[in-house]
Amino acid sequence: MEIITSRKNGYEILRIQEDLSAKSDLSLVKAKIREYLSRGKVNLALAFTAKSYFHTQTISVLVQCIEMVHKRGGLLGIINPNEEIRDILRTINLDKLVRIFASEDSIGSLPPEQG
C-alpha cells in the first residue's frame, strides 16, 4: 500500500493511494500512525481515494487508530470522505470520534465539518 505523507496546519496527512476494499491491509496505516505518535505528532488526518469503501477490517483498524490518537490527546481526521464512508461513519457513530474535514485546505484552520 502506498501512502503519501505531508503536513498542513499542524496535522500530519496520510494519503492512501489505493482504493480500499475487503482485501485491503491497513497495517501500514496503523504503523505510520504509531510512528507519528511516538514522535509526538498527535494531530493526524487520513485521505482515502474516491472509490474507497470501509469493510469490517477497515473499521476495526480505524477504531484502533482513533483509540491510539485519543490516548495521546490528539485528533484524528478524515479529509473529504466519499458519501459511502460518511454513511458508515454516521451509522456506527464514528463521526463523533473523528473530525471530518471538507477539504485539505480546511485542516486546522476552520472548524471541522459536522457529519
Backbone torsions as a table, in degrees:
resi	resn	phi	psi	omega
1	MET	NA	128.8	178.1
2	GLU	-93.6	131.8	177.7
3	ILE	-127.4	125.4	175.8
4	ILE	-101.0	128.4	-177.8
5	THR	-112.3	150.2	175.0
6	SER	-156.5	-178.9	-179.0
7	ARG	-133.0	140.1	176.8
8	LYS	-152.8	127.6	174.5
9	ASN	47.8	44.2	176.5
10	GLY	83.6	4.6	178.3
11	TYR	-111.8	140.4	169.6
12	GLU	-89.5	126.3	-176.1
13	ILE	-107.6	130.7	176.4
14	LEU	-116.8	112.2	178.9
15	ARG	-99.4	112.3	179.3
16	ILE	-81.6	122.9	-169.7
17	GLN	-91.1	-3.0	178.8
18	GLU	-115.8	153.1	175.8
19	ASP	-68.5	126.2	178.3
20	LEU	-75.9	137.9	178.8
21	SER	-142.6	-175.2	-179.9
22	ALA	-62.0	-23.8	-177.4
23	LYS	-93.9	-0.1	-176.9
24	SER	-70.6	138.6	177.0
25	ASP	-106.7	111.8	-177.0
26	LEU	-95.1	16.1	-178.6
27	SER	-61.9	-32.8	178.3
28	LEU	-67.5	-38.5	177.5
29	VAL	-62.2	-47.0	179.3
30	LYS	-61.5	-41.6	178.9
31	ALA	-64.3	-41.0	178.8
32	LYS	-63.8	-43.2	179.3
33	ILE	-63.3	-43.9	177.9
34	ARG	-59.8	-41.1	179.1
35	GLU	-62.6	-47.3	178.8
36	TYR	-60.9	-44.1	-180.0
37	LEU	-61.6	-38.6	179.6
38	SER	-65.8	-22.0	177.7
39	ARG	-96.7	9.2	177.7
40	GLY	83.1	8.9	177.7
41	LYS	-90.0	104.1	-171.2
42	VAL	-108.8	-9.8	176.9
43	ASN	-103.3	113.5	-172.8
44	LEU	-129.6	149.0	176.7
45	ALA	-135.9	139.2	179.0
46	LEU	-109.0	141.3	174.5
47	ALA	-126.6	128.3	-179.3
48	PHE	-111.6	162.0	177.5
49	THR	-70.5	161.4	-178.8
50	ALA	-64.1	-23.3	-177.9
51	LYS	-99.1	5.5	-179.1
52	SER	-70.0	152.0	178.5
53	TYR	-140.8	139.5	178.6
54	PHE	-88.7	126.3	174.0
55	HIS	-109.9	178.3	-176.2
56	THR	-53.8	-46.3	-179.1
57	GLN	-64.7	-40.1	178.8
58	THR	-61.3	-46.1	-179.5
59	ILE	-62.8	-41.8	179.0
60	SER	-59.7	-46.9	179.3
61	VAL	-66.0	-39.9	178.6
62	LEU	-60.8	-43.4	178.3
63	VAL	-62.2	-42.2	177.5
64	GLN	-61.0	-41.7	179.5
65	CYS	-66.0	-41.9	177.5
66	ILE	-58.7	-46.0	-179.8
67	GLU	-61.8	-43.3	179.4
68	MET	-61.3	-45.2	-177.8
69	VAL	-67.2	-45.4	-179.1
70	HIS	-63.4	-36.4	178.7
71	LYS	-62.7	-27.1	178.7
72	ARG	-92.7	4.4	178.7
73	GLY	79.3	20.0	-177.1
74	GLY	-102.4	-174.7	179.8
75	LEU	-126.0	138.3	174.8
76	LEU	-115.2	129.2	179.8
77	GLY	-122.9	162.5	173.3
78	ILE	-125.2	129.7	-176.6
79	ILE	-91.5	120.8	173.3
80	ASN	40.3	60.9	179.2
81	PRO	-68.1	151.2	177.2
82	ASN	-68.8	168.5	-174.2
83	GLU	-62.1	-35.5	178.5
84	GLU	-64.0	-42.9	178.0
85	ILE	-66.0	-42.5	177.0
86	ARG	-56.9	-45.5	-179.0
87	ASP	-61.6	-43.1	179.1
88	ILE	-63.6	-45.2	179.4
89	LEU	-59.4	-42.1	179.3
90	ARG	-68.1	-43.2	-176.2
91	THR	-60.7	-39.7	-178.0
92	ILE	-103.0	14.4	175.5
93	ASN	63.0	20.2	175.6
94	LEU	-74.4	-16.7	177.4
95	ASP	-65.4	-13.6	175.9
96	LYS	-85.1	-16.6	-175.3
97	LEU	-106.9	-17.7	177.1
98	VAL	-119.3	154.4	175.3
99	ARG	-91.8	134.1	176.2
100	ILE	-102.6	117.3	178.4
101	PHE	-101.6	133.2	-178.4
102	ALA	-64.9	-31.5	-179.7
103	SER	-157.5	167.9	177.1
104	GLU	-63.3	-34.8	-179.8
105	ASP	-64.9	-23.7	-178.6
106	SER	-85.5	-6.1	-178.8
107	ILE	-62.6	123.6	173.4
108	GLY	73.5	-12.0	-176.8
109	SER	-109.2	-22.0	179.4
110	LEU	-127.1	157.4	175.5
111	PRO	-59.8	147.6	-179.9
112	PRO	-65.9	150.2	175.1
113	GLU	-67.4	138.7	179.1
114	GLN	-90.1	122.5	175.3
115	GLY	22.0	NA	NA
